[in-house]
Amino acid sequence: MSKPKIRFKGYTDAWEQRKLGEIATLNGRIGFRGYTQKDIVAKSDGGYLTFSPTNI
């Protein structure tokens, strides 16, 4: 992957490509069926970020 043409304002550090597993601990949960958005956000308040395939 090459350097992106567009970057978010304020990011000036050199471009660095990393695998998600290098910067985060991945838990093996697949899907959020049965959870509401409020449930997911509440779990995120404890220091966990929640990603879905559409976020990445």
C-alpha positions as CSV (number, residue, x, y, z in Angstrom):
1,M,0.0,0.0,0.0
2,S,1.3,3.4,-0.9
3,K,1.0,6.7,1.0
4,P,-2.6,7.9,0.9
5,K,-3.3,11.0,-1.2
6,I,-5.7,12.5,1.3
7,R,-5.1,12.6,5.1
8,F,-7.1,13.9,8.0
9,K,-6.3,17.4,9.0
10,G,-3.7,17.6,11.8
11,Y,-1.9,14.3,10.9
12,T,1.6,15.2,9.9
13,D,3.7,12.2,11.0
14,A,5.2,9.9,8.4
15,W,2.8,7.4,6.9
16,E,3.1,4.0,8.6
17,Q,1.3,0.8,7.6
18,R,0.6,-1.6,10.4
19,K,-1.6,-4.6,10.9
20,L,-4.6,-4.1,13.2
21,G,-3.4,-7.0,15.4
22,E,-0.1,-5.1,16.1
23,I,-1.9,-2.1,17.7
24,A,-5.0,-3.8,19.2
25,T,-6.0,-7.0,20.9
26,L,-8.6,-8.7,18.8
27,N,-11.3,-10.8,20.5
28,G,-13.0,-13.5,18.5
29,R,-16.6,-12.2,18.6
30,I,-18.3,-12.4,15.2
31,G,-21.3,-10.1,14.8
32,F,-23.5,-8.2,17.2
33,R,-26.8,-10.0,16.8
34,G,-28.9,-9.5,19.8
35,Y,-27.1,-6.4,20.9
36,T,-28.4,-2.9,20.6
37,Q,-26.2,0.1,19.7
38,K,-26.5,1.3,23.3
39,D,-25.2,-2.1,24.6
40,I,-22.2,-1.9,22.3
41,V,-21.4,1.7,23.3
42,A,-21.7,0.9,27.0
43,K,-19.1,-1.8,26.6
44,S,-16.8,0.6,24.7
45,D,-16.9,3.0,27.7
46,G,-14.7,0.5,29.6
47,G,-11.7,1.1,27.3
48,Y,-12.8,-1.2,24.4
49,L,-13.3,-0.1,20.9
50,T,-15.8,-2.0,18.8
51,F,-15.4,-2.4,15.1
52,S,-17.5,-4.0,12.4
53,P,-16.3,-4.8,8.9
54,T,-17.9,-1.5,7.6
55,N,-15.7,0.5,10.1
56,I,-12.4,-0.7,8.6
